[in-house]
Amino acid sequence: MNASNPSVTTVHPYTREMAMVHQVFRRESRLLAELVQEVRPADTARSRILAEHWRLYSVGLHTHHTGEDEMLWPVLLPHLDLDAEQVLAMEAQHHALTEGIAEVQRLMDRWQARALVEDRDELAEALRTHHRQLCAHLDEEEREVMPLVALHVSAEQWHAVGERGLAETPRNRLMIALGAILEDASPEEREEFLARLPLPARVLWKLLGQRQYRRETVRVRGRRATA
């Protein structure tokens, strides 16, 4: 692989793709805290929308982390010696994040029912804590572990991880998941990512997916939705 040559400065495709997926979780965890904090007292219609968005977000994050724990780290670990500690640290951080997610879910369920101010404020603080912990974890993974993945994981093994995530995404959410990945991507990243998709998926994104994602962002973000 080119990534094994220290003279090559381009970003490895695995690292770039993982960073694009991670950006979804960084953005949505930040927005969830901000959107919850802005909900008016007793606005249960709004609290239900955000509670459902949280559920989909947390399921997606769980799927992402489970895929790493079960399919990526076991492939990587046999190639490592002292660096194995960094991979094991990722697994431990996944467990710690799961505990925080469970606490957010508890507070989300309570707030969703009546949208009380005191419940909202406690939930928003828990979401901010989750965002900080998650970003620290993702930063460390990209900095310490993804270079090891680029060196030791084959294209077939990397593809299998992605296929698992795709298989666990509901079909009616596939275009929304694609839009979430592309939202903050650079033009070059968008072009490269879309080029790897099958032609029918690219056509569907152009004809229907972009509008579907726009509707979803408006529904969830309200006035914060970008043009």
PALUMNU-70403 format. One line per field, with one value per atom (N, C-alpha, C): residue number from 1; chain; atom name; x, y, z. Coordinates in steps of 0.1 Angstrom, whole numbers. Example, Ala and Ser with C-alpha at 12.3 -4.5 7.8 and 13.67 -1.06 7.14 Angstrom:
% PALUMNU-70403
num: (1; 1; 1; 2; 2; 2)
cadena: (A; A; A; A; A; A)
atomo: (N; CA; C; N; CA; C)
px: (132; 123; 132; 128; 137; 129)
py: (-57; -45; -33; -22; -11; 0)
pz: (78; 78; 78; 71; 71; 79)
***
This chain:
% PALUMNU-70403
num: (1; 1; 1; 2; 2; 2; 3; 3; 3; 4; 4; 4; 5; 5; 5; 6; 6; 6; 7; 7; 7; 8; 8; 8; 9; 9; 9; 10; 10; 10; 11; 11; 11; 12; 12; 12; 13; 13; 13; 14; 14; 14; 15; 15; 15; 16; 16; 16; 17; 17; 17; 18; 18; 18; 19; 19; 19; 20; 20; 20; 21; 21; 21; 22; 22; 22; 23; 23; 23; 24; 24; 24; 25; 25; 25; 26; 26; 26; 27; 27; 27; 28; 28; 28; 29; 29; 29; 30; 30; 30; 31; 31; 31; 32; 32; 32; 33; 33; 33; 34; 34; 34; 35; 35; 35; 36; 36; 36; 37; 37; 37; 38; 38; 38; 39; 39; 39; 40; 40; 40; 41; 41; 41; 42; 42; 42; 43; 43; 43; 44; 44; 44; 45; 45; 45; 46; 46; 46; 47; 47; 47; 48; 48; 48; 49; 49; 49; 50; 50; 50; 51; 51; 51; 52; 52; 52; 53; 53; 53; 54; 54; 54; 55; 55; 55; 56; 56; 56; 57; 57; 57; 58; 58; 58; 59; 59; 59; 60; 60; 60; 61; 61; 61; 62; 62; 62; 63; 63; 63; 64; 64; 64; 65; 65; 65; 66; 66; 66; 67; 67; 67; 68; 68; 68; 69; 69; 69; 70; 70; 70; 71; 71; 71; 72; 72; 72; 73; 73; 73; 74; 74; 74; 75; 75; 75; 76; 76; 76; 77; 77; 77; 78; 78; 78; 79; 79; 79; 80; 80; 80; 81; 81; 81; 82; 82; 82; 83; 83; 83; 84; 84; 84; 85; 85; 85; 86; 86; 86; 87; 87; 87; 88; 88; 88; 89; 89; 89; 90; 90; 90; 91; 91; 91; 92; 92; 92; 93; 93; 93; 94; 94; 94; 95; 95; 95; 96; 96; 96; 97; 97; 97; 98; 98; 98; 99; 99; 99; 100; 100; 100; 101; 101; 101; 102; 102; 102; 103; 103; 103; 104; 104; 104; 105; 105; 105; 106; 106; 106; 107; 107; 107; 108; 108; 108; 109; 109; 109; 110; 110; 110; 111; 111; 111; 112; 112; 112; 113; 113; 113; 114; 114; 114; 115; 115; 115; 116; 116; 116; 117; 117; 117; 118; 118; 118; 119; 119; 119; 120; 120; 120; 121; 121; 121; 122; 122; 122; 123; 123; 123; 124; 124; 124; 125; 125; 125; 126; 126; 126; 127; 127; 127; 128; 128; 128; 129; 129; 129; 130; 130; 130; 131; 131; 131; 132; 132; 132; 133; 133; 133; 134; 134; 134; 135; 135; 135; 136; 136; 136; 137; 137; 137; 138; 138; 138; 139; 139; 139; 140; 140; 140; 141; 141; 141; 142; 142; 142; 143; 143; 143; 144; 144; 144; 145; 145; 145; 146; 146; 146; 147; 147; 147; 148; 148; 148; 149; 149; 149; 150; 150; 150; 151; 151; 151; 152; 152; 152; 153; 153; 153; 154; 154; 154; 155; 155; 155; 156; 156; 156; 157; 157; 157; 158; 158; 158; 159; 159; 159; 160; 160; 160; 161; 161; 161; 162; 162; 162; 163; 163; 163; 164; 164; 164; 165; 165; 165; 166; 166; 166; 167; 167; 167; 168; 168; 168; 169; 169; 169; 170; 170; 170; 171; 171; 171; 172; 172; 172; 173; 173; 173; 174; 174; 174; 175; 175; 175; 176; 176; 176; 177; 177; 177; 178; 178; 178; 179; 179; 179; 180; 180; 180; 181; 181; 181; 182; 182; 182; 183; 183; 183; 184; 184; 184; 185; 185; 185; 186; 186; 186; 187; 187; 187; 188; 188; 188; 189; 189; 189; 190; 190; 190; 191; 191; 191; 192; 192; 192; 193; 193; 193; 194; 194; 194; 195; 195; 195; 196; 196; 196; 197; 197; 197; 198; 198; 198; 199; 199; 199; 200; 200; 200; 201; 201; 201; 202; 202; 202; 203; 203; 203; 204; 204; 204; 205; 205; 205; 206; 206; 206; 207; 207; 207; 208; 208; 208; 209; 209; 209; 210; 210; 210; 211; 211; 211; 212; 212; 212; 213; 213; 213; 214; 214; 214; 215; 215; 215; 216; 216; 216; 217; 217; 217; 218; 218; 218; 219; 219; 219; 220; 220; 220; 221; 221; 221; 222; 222; 222; 223; 223; 223; 224; 224; 224; 225; 225; 225; 226; 226; 226; 227; 227; 227)
cadena: (A; A; A; A; A; A; A; A; A; A; A; A; A; A; A; A; A; A; A; A; A; A; A; A; A; A; A; A; A; A; A; A; A; A; A; A; A; A; A; A; A; A; A; A; A; A; A; A; A; A; A; A; A; A; A; A; A; A; A; A; A; A; A; A; A; A; A; A; A; A; A; A; A; A; A; A; A; A; A; A; A; A; A; A; A; A; A; A; A; A; A; A; A; A; A; A; A; A; A; A; A; A; A; A; A; A; A; A; A; A; A; A; A; A; A; A; A; A; A; A; A; A; A; A; A; A; A; A; A; A; A; A; A; A; A; A; A; A; A; A; A; A; A; A; A; A; A; A; A; A; A; A; A; A; A; A; A; A; A; A; A; A; A; A; A; A; A; A; A; A; A; A; A; A; A; A; A; A; A; A; A; A; A; A; A; A; A; A; A; A; A; A; A; A; A; A; A; A; A; A; A; A; A; A; A; A; A; A; A; A; A; A; A; A; A; A; A; A; A; A; A; A; A; A; A; A; A; A; A; A; A; A; A; A; A; A; A; A; A; A; A; A; A; A; A; A; A; A; A; A; A; A; A; A; A; A; A; A; A; A; A; A; A; A; A; A; A; A; A; A; A; A; A; A; A; A; A; A; A; A; A; A; A; A; A; A; A; A; A; A; A; A; A; A; A; A; A; A; A; A; A; A; A; A; A; A; A; A; A; A; A; A; A; A; A; A; A; A; A; A; A; A; A; A; A; A; A; A; A; A; A; A; A; A; A; A; A; A; A; A; A; A; A; A; A; A; A; A; A; A; A; A; A; A; A; A; A; A; A; A; A; A; A; A; A; A; A; A; A; A; A; A; A; A; A; A; A; A; A; A; A; A; A; A; A; A; A; A; A; A; A; A; A; A; A; A; A; A; A; A; A; A; A; A; A; A; A; A; A; A; A; A; A; A; A; A; A; A; A; A; A; A; A; A; A; A; A; A; A; A; A; A; A; A; A; A; A; A; A; A; A; A; A; A; A; A; A; A; A; A; A; A; A; A; A; A; A; A; A; A; A; A; A; A; A; A; A; A; A; A; A; A; A; A; A; A; A; A; A; A; A; A; A; A; A; A; A; A; A; A; A; A; A; A; A; A; A; A; A; A; A; A; A; A; A; A; A; A; A; A; A; A; A; A; A; A; A; A; A; A; A; A; A; A; A; A; A; A; A; A; A; A; A; A; A; A; A; A; A; A; A; A; A; A; A; A; A; A; A; A; A; A; A; A; A; A; A; A; A; A; A; A; A; A; A; A; A; A; A; A; A; A; A; A; A; A; A; A; A; A; A; A; A; A; A; A; A; A; A; A; A; A; A; A; A; A; A; A; A; A; A; A; A; A; A; A; A; A; A; A; A; A; A; A; A; A; A; A; A; A; A; A; A; A; A; A; A; A; A; A; A; A; A; A; A; A; A; A; A; A; A; A; A; A; A; A; A; A; A; A; A; A; A; A; A; A; A; A; A; A; A; A; A; A; A; A; A; A; A; A; A; A; A; A; A; A; A; A; A; A; A)
atomo: (N; CA; C; N; CA; C; N; CA; C; N; CA; C; N; CA; C; N; CA; C; N; CA; C; N; CA; C; N; CA; C; N; CA; C; N; CA; C; N; CA; C; N; CA; C; N; CA; C; N; CA; C; N; CA; C; N; CA; C; N; CA; C; N; CA; C; N; CA; C; N; CA; C; N; CA; C; N; CA; C; N; CA; C; N; CA; C; N; CA; C; N; CA; C; N; CA; C; N; CA; C; N; CA; C; N; CA; C; N; CA; C; N; CA; C; N; CA; C; N; CA; C; N; CA; C; N; CA; C; N; CA; C; N; CA; C; N; CA; C; N; CA; C; N; CA; C; N; CA; C; N; CA; C; N; CA; C; N; CA; C; N; CA; C; N; CA; C; N; CA; C; N; CA; C; N; CA; C; N; CA; C; N; CA; C; N; CA; C; N; CA; C; N; CA; C; N; CA; C; N; CA; C; N; CA; C; N; CA; C; N; CA; C; N; CA; C; N; CA; C; N; CA; C; N; CA; C; N; CA; C; N; CA; C; N; CA; C; N; CA; C; N; CA; C; N; CA; C; N; CA; C; N; CA; C; N; CA; C; N; CA; C; N; CA; C; N; CA; C; N; CA; C; N; CA; C; N; CA; C; N; CA; C; N; CA; C; N; CA; C; N; CA; C; N; CA; C; N; CA; C; N; CA; C; N; CA; C; N; CA; C; N; CA; C; N; CA; C; N; CA; C; N; CA; C; N; CA; C; N; CA; C; N; CA; C; N; CA; C; N; CA; C; N; CA; C; N; CA; C; N; CA; C; N; CA; C; N; CA; C; N; CA; C; N; CA; C; N; CA; C; N; CA; C; N; CA; C; N; CA; C; N; CA; C; N; CA; C; N; CA; C; N; CA; C; N; CA; C; N; CA; C; N; CA; C; N; CA; C; N; CA; C; N; CA; C; N; CA; C; N; CA; C; N; CA; C; N; CA; C; N; CA; C; N; CA; C; N; CA; C; N; CA; C; N; CA; C; N; CA; C; N; CA; C; N; CA; C; N; CA; C; N; CA; C; N; CA; C; N; CA; C; N; CA; C; N; CA; C; N; CA; C; N; CA; C; N; CA; C; N; CA; C; N; CA; C; N; CA; C; N; CA; C; N; CA; C; N; CA; C; N; CA; C; N; CA; C; N; CA; C; N; CA; C; N; CA; C; N; CA; C; N; CA; C; N; CA; C; N; CA; C; N; CA; C; N; CA; C; N; CA; C; N; CA; C; N; CA; C; N; CA; C; N; CA; C; N; CA; C; N; CA; C; N; CA; C; N; CA; C; N; CA; C; N; CA; C; N; CA; C; N; CA; C; N; CA; C; N; CA; C; N; CA; C; N; CA; C; N; CA; C; N; CA; C; N; CA; C; N; CA; C; N; CA; C; N; CA; C; N; CA; C; N; CA; C; N; CA; C; N; CA; C; N; CA; C; N; CA; C; N; CA; C; N; CA; C; N; CA; C; N; CA; C; N; CA; C; N; CA; C; N; CA; C; N; CA; C; N; CA; C; N; CA; C; N; CA; C; N; CA; C; N; CA; C; N; CA; C; N; CA; C; N; CA; C; N; CA; C; N; CA; C; N; CA; C; N; CA; C; N; CA; C; N; CA; C; N; CA; C; N; CA; C; N; CA; C; N; CA; C; N; CA; C; N; CA; C; N; CA; C; N; CA; C; N; CA; C; N; CA; C; N; CA; C; N; CA; C; N; CA; C; N; CA; C; N; CA; C; N; CA; C; N; CA; C; N; CA; C; N; CA; C)
px: (8; 0; 9; 4; 11; 13; 4; 4; 16; 23; 34; 47; 46; 57; 57; 67; 66; 67; 72; 73; 60; 49; 36; 28; 24; 17; 2; -3; -18; -25; -37; -45; -49; -47; -52; -67; -72; -87; -94; -89; -96; -97; -86; -86; -96; -96; -105; -120; -123; -136; -141; -132; -136; -138; -130; -132; -145; -150; -163; -174; -173; -183; -183; -171; -170; -176; -175; -180; -195; -202; -216; -219; -212; -215; -210; -200; -196; -206; -211; -221; -234; -239; -252; -253; -242; -242; -242; -234; -234; -248; -254; -267; -278; -277; -288; -288; -276; -276; -281; -277; -282; -297; -302; -316; -325; -321; -328; -329; -318; -317; -327; -330; -338; -353; -357; -371; -379; -390; -399; -405; -408; -415; -428; -430; -443; -445; -434; -435; -432; -442; -440; -439; -445; -443; -429; -422; -408; -399; -403; -395; -396; -407; -408; -400; -399; -391; -376; -371; -357; -354; -364; -362; -360; -368; -367; -353; -349; -336; -325; -326; -316; -316; -327; -328; -320; -323; -317; -302; -298; -284; -277; -282; -276; -275; -285; -285; -274; -272; -262; -248; -246; -233; -230; -240; -238; -234; -241; -237; -223; -219; -206; -195; -197; -188; -188; -199; -199; -192; -194; -187; -171; -167; -152; -148; -156; -152; -152; -161; -163; -156; -154; -148; -135; -132; -120; -109; -111; -101; -95; -104; -98; -89; -92; -83; -70; -71; -59; -50; -55; -47; -36; -38; -27; -14; -16; -4; 3; -2; 4; 11; 20; 27; 23; 32; 29; 17; 15; 4; -9; -9; -22; -29; -22; -28; -37; -33; -42; -55; -55; -67; -76; -70; -77; -83; -76; -82; -94; -95; -107; -119; -117; -128; -133; -123; -127; -135; -131; -138; -152; -154; -167; -176; -171; -179; -183; -173; -176; -187; -186; -196; -209; -210; -223; -230; -222; -228; -234; -227; -232; -244; -244; -256; -268; -266; -278; -283; -275; -279; -287; -282; -289; -303; -303; -316; -326; -321; -330; -336; -327; -332; -340; -337; -345; -359; -361; -374; -382; -376; -383; -387; -378; -381; -391; -391; -400; -414; -417; -431; -438; -431; -438; -430; -418; -409; -408; -405; -403; -390; -389; -377; -365; -368; -357; -352; -361; -357; -349; -353; -346; -332; -330; -317; -307; -313; -304; -301; -310; -307; -297; -299; -289; -275; -274; -260; -255; -263; -258; -254; -262; -258; -245; -243; -230; -218; -220; -210; -207; -218; -216; -208; -212; -205; -190; -186; -172; -165; -171; -165; -163; -174; -173; -162; -162; -151; -137; -135; -122; -118; -128; -126; -123; -131; -129; -116; -113; -100; -88; -89; -78; -78; -89; -90; -84; -87; -82; -67; -62; -48; -39; -44; -36; -38; -51; -54; -56; -62; -64; -51; -40; -28; -24; -27; -24; -34; -47; -56; -52; -47; -42; -31; -23; -11; -15; -24; -26; -39; -49; -62; -63; -67; -68; -81; -81; -93; -105; -104; -115; -120; -111; -115; -122; -117; -123; -137; -138; -151; -161; -157; -166; -172; -164; -169; -180; -177; -187; -200; -198; -210; -219; -212; -220; -229; -222; -230; -241; -239; -249; -261; -258; -268; -277; -271; -279; -286; -285; -292; -305; -316; -329; -330; -336; -336; -341; -352; -357; -349; -337; -328; -315; -314; -301; -297; -307; -303; -301; -308; -305; -291; -287; -274; -263; -266; -257; -256; -267; -267; -260; -261; -254; -239; -234; -220; -215; -223; -218; -220; -228; -231; -219; -209; -198; -185; -187; -176; -171; -159; -154; -158; -158; -162; -154; -141; -133; -137; -140; -145; -158; -167; -180; -179; -171; -169; -163; -153; -147; -157; -164; -173; -184; -190; -201; -196; -184; -178; -177; -176; -175; -188; -199; -212; -217; -225; -231; -239; -239; -246; -261; -269; -283; -283; -274; -274; -271; -262; -259; -270; -277; -289; -300; -302; -313; -310; -297; -293; -296; -293; -295; -310; -318; -332; -341; -338; -346; -339; -327; -320; -318; -313; -310; -322; -333; -346; -350; -349; -352; -344; -331; -322; -326; -329; -332; -345; -355; -367; -364; -355; -352; -345; -335; -328; -338; -347; -357; -366; -370; -379; -371; -359; -351; -346; -340; -333; -342; -353; -362; -355; -355; -349; -333; -327; -313; -309; -319; -316; -308; -298; -290; -297; -294; -299; -294)
py: (-12; 0; 12; 23; 35; 41; 38; 44; 39; 28; 23; 30; 39; 47; 60; 64; 76; 88; 86; 98; 102; 93; 96; 104; 116; 124; 124; 118; 118; 110; 113; 106; 93; 82; 69; 68; 61; 61; 56; 46; 42; 53; 60; 71; 82; 85; 96; 91; 79; 74; 73; 69; 68; 82; 92; 105; 111; 107; 112; 106; 94; 87; 94; 95; 101; 115; 123; 136; 137; 126; 125; 125; 117; 115; 128; 134; 147; 157; 159; 169; 167; 154; 152; 152; 147; 148; 162; 171; 185; 191; 189; 195; 190; 177; 172; 180; 183; 191; 205; 211; 225; 225; 215; 215; 212; 203; 200; 213; 220; 231; 242; 243; 253; 250; 238; 234; 242; 247; 254; 245; 250; 241; 236; 223; 216; 213; 216; 213; 199; 190; 176; 171; 178; 175; 176; 186; 188; 178; 175; 166; 152; 148; 135; 134; 144; 144; 142; 150; 149; 136; 131; 118; 107; 107; 97; 99; 112; 114; 109; 111; 105; 90; 84; 69; 64; 71; 67; 69; 81; 84; 73; 70; 61; 47; 43; 30; 30; 40; 41; 41; 48; 48; 34; 28; 14; 5; 6; -3; 0; 12; 16; 10; 12; 7; -8; -15; -29; -35; -28; -33; -32; -22; -21; -32; -33; -43; -57; -61; -74; -78; -68; -71; -64; -53; -45; -48; -46; -49; -63; -73; -87; -89; -83; -84; -76; -65; -57; -62; -67; -71; -81; -91; -101; -94; -83; -76; -67; -65; -55; -61; -54; -58; -47; -38; -27; -19; -17; -9; -15; -27; -34; -26; -20; -13; -2; 4; 15; 10; -2; -8; -12; -18; -22; -10; 1; 13; 18; 15; 19; 11; -2; -11; -6; -2; 3; 16; 24; 37; 35; 25; 21; 17; 10; 6; 18; 27; 39; 48; 49; 56; 50; 37; 30; 33; 35; 39; 53; 62; 75; 76; 68; 67; 62; 53; 47; 58; 66; 77; 88; 91; 100; 95; 82; 76; 77; 75; 76; 90; 100; 114; 118; 112; 115; 110; 98; 92; 101; 106; 114; 127; 134; 147; 146; 135; 134; 135; 129; 128; 141; 151; 163; 176; 174; 185; 196; 191; 201; 208; 220; 228; 221; 217; 210; 198; 190; 178; 181; 191; 195; 199; 207; 212; 201; 192; 180; 172; 170; 162; 169; 182; 189; 188; 189; 188; 174; 163; 150; 148; 154; 153; 161; 172; 179; 170; 164; 155; 143; 138; 127; 132; 144; 149; 151; 156; 158; 145; 135; 122; 115; 116; 110; 116; 130; 136; 133; 132; 128; 114; 105; 91; 91; 98; 97; 104; 115; 121; 111; 104; 95; 83; 78; 67; 71; 83; 87; 90; 95; 98; 86; 77; 66; 53; 50; 37; 36; 46; 45; 44; 50; 47; 32; 25; 11; 3; 7; 1; 2; 14; 16; 7; 3; -5; -20; -24; -39; -45; -37; -42; -42; -53; -54; -47; -45; -38; -47; -60; -69; -69; -68; -68; -54; -43; -30; -30; -35; -36; -43; -54; -62; -55; -46; -38; -28; -22; -13; -20; -32; -40; -43; -46; -50; -37; -26; -14; -11; -13; -11; -20; -33; -43; -40; -33; -30; -17; -10; 3; 0; 4; 2; 8; 1; 5; 19; 23; 36; 47; 43; 53; 54; 46; 45; 59; 66; 78; 89; 88; 97; 95; 83; 80; 85; 83; 89; 104; 110; 125; 130; 123; 126; 126; 116; 114; 125; 128; 138; 153; 155; 169; 178; 173; 181; 177; 169; 164; 175; 175; 185; 180; 189; 184; 172; 171; 160; 147; 148; 137; 132; 141; 137; 130; 135; 129; 115; 113; 100; 90; 95; 86; 81; 90; 87; 78; 80; 71; 57; 54; 40; 33; 41; 35; 29; 19; 13; 24; 23; 33; 35; 24; 27; 36; 34; 42; 56; 59; 73; 79; 72; 78; 80; 71; 73; 85; 87; 99; 112; 112; 124; 127; 116; 119; 120; 113; 113; 115; 110; 110; 124; 133; 147; 153; 152; 158; 151; 138; 131; 136; 138; 142; 156; 165; 178; 179; 171; 170; 166; 156; 151; 162; 169; 179; 190; 194; 204; 200; 187; 182; 181; 177; 176; 189; 197; 209; 222; 221; 233; 245; 256; 268; 267; 257; 255; 248; 243; 235; 244; 239; 247; 248; 258; 259; 249)
pz: (0; 0; 0; -6; -6; 7; 17; 30; 38; 33; 40; 37; 26; 22; 28; 37; 44; 35; 23; 14; 8; 9; 4; 14; 10; 19; 17; 7; 5; 15; 18; 28; 23; 31; 26; 25; 15; 13; 25; 33; 45; 55; 57; 67; 63; 50; 45; 47; 43; 44; 59; 68; 82; 87; 83; 88; 83; 71; 66; 75; 78; 87; 101; 106; 119; 120; 109; 109; 111; 106; 108; 123; 130; 144; 152; 148; 155; 153; 140; 137; 144; 143; 148; 163; 170; 185; 189; 182; 186; 184; 172; 169; 178; 182; 191; 204; 210; 222; 220; 209; 206; 203; 196; 192; 204; 213; 225; 234; 235; 244; 239; 226; 220; 221; 225; 225; 235; 232; 241; 251; 263; 273; 268; 271; 267; 252; 244; 230; 227; 230; 229; 215; 205; 191; 187; 192; 189; 196; 209; 217; 211; 205; 199; 186; 179; 167; 170; 180; 184; 191; 199; 205; 194; 184; 173; 166; 164; 157; 166; 179; 188; 187; 186; 186; 173; 162; 149; 150; 156; 157; 166; 178; 187; 181; 174; 167; 157; 149; 139; 146; 157; 164; 169; 175; 180; 169; 157; 146; 141; 141; 137; 146; 159; 169; 170; 169; 169; 156; 145; 133; 135; 142; 145; 154; 165; 176; 170; 162; 157; 144; 136; 122; 119; 125; 122; 131; 145; 154; 154; 153; 152; 140; 129; 118; 120; 127; 129; 140; 151; 163; 160; 152; 150; 143; 137; 131; 140; 152; 161; 173; 179; 191; 202; 204; 214; 210; 197; 192; 195; 199; 203; 214; 223; 234; 229; 218; 212; 207; 201; 196; 208; 218; 230; 237; 237; 243; 235; 222; 214; 219; 222; 227; 240; 249; 262; 261; 252; 250; 245; 236; 231; 243; 252; 264; 272; 274; 282; 275; 262; 255; 256; 256; 257; 270; 281; 294; 293; 287; 285; 277; 266; 257; 265; 273; 281; 290; 296; 305; 296; 285; 276; 272; 269; 266; 277; 289; 301; 302; 301; 302; 290; 278; 266; 268; 273; 275; 285; 295; 305; 299; 292; 286; 275; 267; 256; 260; 272; 276; 278; 284; 288; 284; 279; 275; 286; 298; 309; 308; 313; 312; 319; 332; 340; 334; 328; 321; 308; 301; 289; 292; 303; 306; 310; 318; 322; 310; 301; 289; 280; 278; 270; 275; 288; 294; 292; 293; 291; 276; 267; 253; 250; 257; 255; 260; 271; 277; 267; 262; 252; 240; 235; 223; 226; 238; 241; 242; 248; 250; 236; 228; 215; 206; 206; 198; 202; 215; 220; 215; 216; 211; 196; 188; 173; 169; 176; 173; 176; 187; 190; 180; 177; 167; 154; 149; 136; 137; 148; 150; 152; 161; 165; 158; 155; 150; 135; 129; 115; 106; 110; 103; 103; 114; 115; 106; 106; 97; 83; 79; 65; 61; 71; 69; 68; 76; 78; 74; 70; 67; 51; 46; 31; 26; 13; 7; 9; 8; 10; 24; 34; 48; 51; 46; 48; 41; 30; 23; 31; 37; 45; 56; 63; 74; 69; 57; 51; 47; 42; 38; 50; 61; 73; 77; 77; 81; 72; 59; 49; 51; 54; 56; 68; 78; 90; 90; 78; 77; 70; 76; 69; 55; 46; 32; 30; 38; 36; 42; 49; 54; 47; 36; 29; 23; 16; 10; 21; 32; 43; 49; 50; 55; 45; 32; 22; 23; 24; 25; 38; 49; 61; 59; 52; 49; 40; 30; 20; 24; 35; 38; 40; 48; 51; 43; 33; 25; 16; 12; 2; -12; -22; -35; -40; -37; -40; -33; -20; -13; -18; -21; -26; -39; -48; -61; -59; -51; -49; -42; -32; -25; -34; -42; -51; -62; -67; -77; -73; -60; -56; -54; -56; -54; -68; -67; -80; -87; -100; -108; -104; -101; -97; -84; -75; -63; -66; -75; -79; -85; -94; -101; -91; -81; -71; -62; -59; -51; -58; -71; -79; -81; -83; -86; -74; -63; -52; -39; -37; -24; -19; -28; -23; -17; -24; -18; -5; -5; 7; 19; 17; 28; 32; 22; 25; 34; 31; 39; 53; 54; 67; 76; 70; 77; 82; 73; 77; 88; 87; 98; 111; 111; 124; 129; 120; 124; 124; 117; 116; 110; 117; 111; 109; 116; 115; 102; 95; 83; 73; 67; 57; 44; 37; 23; 14)
***
